[in-house]
Amino acid sequence: MSLSAPTDFEEIDSPEFLKSLRADGVEGNTAFTALVKAANDRLFGFIRRQLSSREESLEVVQEVYLTLHKDLPGFAGKSRLTTWVFGQAHRKIMDRAADRKHARGETAGAGPGDGGQEGSAPPERLAPRNAVEALIGKAMESLPEQSLRIYHLRDVEGLSGEEAAEVMGIAPDEMRVQLHRARRHIVDWAREKMAAAGTKGKSGGEGGKA
Amino acid sequence: MSGLKQLAFYPCEKVRDLMIDYLEDKLPSFKGIRFHLHLNTCAQCREYLILYRKAANASTFRKEDPHPEECLESVLRFLAQRGIGVSGDPAS
């Protein structure tokens, strides 16, 4: 067996690992288990930040793995496996959002911050490290649905512009425009709150480029 | 306003819209000069840039949603029930 198990999410992109994933029998099964172990934290976190319920997030994670397992033979390897995994998760989240809107008799397209279902608690978070980061975290919650997904893929999960565009099914230029709007929305929202709270000027020192 | 000052002067909105290019090192040199000239004289845009950079570097938020250790175990059990993967200690 040629499997060298990935220890973190980024390592699932190796061609050798993909070969093991596609193998029949024990090798393929062992590789898929290794994929789950390597991807689960990132995948669950990505889904959990966009859905309000922990239980629903777990269901979606499970659905994603089932789809990955079923569709793996058809994965052409043109994109990174990590991108493909995020793409599957994105589609499942979109399906859930569409189901909820349908159930509420709304049309798809989206009001602001509609990442979760009505009446459920917002995602739990650890205590923020400082006031500015706490504000940015709150500002994210006020992003429109599509902007939130783009922002998560690009700035939280760290996908490249091209990868995030591929997951979202939009052109890279359009993705970049929407990403910039999302960041500006976050900054404008945070500044407004800071001004209201009189915390202006406490956003830390100026450093170099990102 | 002198010709040079007029040339150098970018409004705040323009500077803020160039921040994505600045962070990606995609500002052409002449625009970059005007961008920095503005920042040198505008404390609000300097503060805006600090926040914009923080918003663009949000990978720390990945860890802001703790989930129980049982999650992985539960997923592996779910998959094993469907004949996917190998059962056993998920932590191993």
Interface residues (C-beta under 8 A of the other chain):
Chain A: V26 N29 T30 F32 T33 V36 K37 N40 D41 R42 F44 G45 R48 R49 R54 L58 V61 Q62 Y65 L66 H69 P123 E124 R125 L126 R129 V132 E133 I136 G137 A139 M140 Y151 D155 V156 E157 G158 R176 L179 H180 R183 R184 I186 V187 A190 R191 K200 G201 S203 G204 G205 E206 G207 K209 A210
Chain B: R16 D17 M19 I20 Y22 L23 D25 R46 E47 Y48 L49 I50 L51 Y52 R53 K54 A55 A56 N57 A58 S59 T60 F61 R62 K63 E64 D65 P66 H67 C71 L72 S74 V75 L76 F78 L79 R82 I84 G85 V86 P90
